[in-house]
Amino acid sequence: MGGIFTHSNYEYIVEKSVSSIQNAADSFQKKILVSLSSQDIDGLFFLNFPFVGSYPKRFNDYIFKVDGECVYDKFKVFNYPFLNLPLIKLLARFFMSIKALSVKGIKEDDVLIIYSAHLPFIFASFIFRFFSKYKYKIVLFVPDLPEFMSEEQGFLIK
């Protein structure tokens, strides 16, 4: 679970983004996917909620509309839409993550890998696991600590 820019959504993201896009996060996640797909593992899939800025300051659409599925390397990628409004975006990603987990059907021996300390992904995976009859493993990649991810120095950070 994470947020990559697939061929089907890349142009949309570039066109609608007001500021820079997260190319480094995209590249790193894709390297992880390529690495995992080089192993002999069946049933790999990726739940995709691309990391884009919120409307209206950083993205020119209040709904991230790209959805559907595509293939990246050996991974089947499932793209999900979400409301892209400040704060509401977090709730929308949370509920869409739970929906995605329930539709894809995770089982006892499965491992859910989450890219980034993104609270909607973390909460959704733990809540879904809590209510699931399966107690699958959860692995969290934390490439950046949230308090150091922004160059902006707001009142609370200072």
C-alpha angles and dihedrals in degrees: 000000000000143000124285131162107242125194089257095055105028098090091046091052094047092046095048100038115104096192133023120313125231099260094155093055090045093050094046093049091050090052089053090050093049090048093051093045090055087066122082096255124141126213100025115170136162127218103212128205103159117224104244132153121264126263129288105010100042106015131037098221129066091207122050095221106183112109139147130077138289138163127256113184102312093333123104103218119208112200117204130198121226141176107266101204121125112274091354086071090065092053092044092052090047094054094041089050091054090048091049092049092049094048095047094050113224116208138203098272095043126108121216112207116198121195115214134006089271107156098215091057094045096046093043093051094048095044092047090048091048093055095037122095087224121075099205123177122262122207119190123201110205106187093164132023107239095234090058098043097088129062090206112101106209127185095268094046092051 
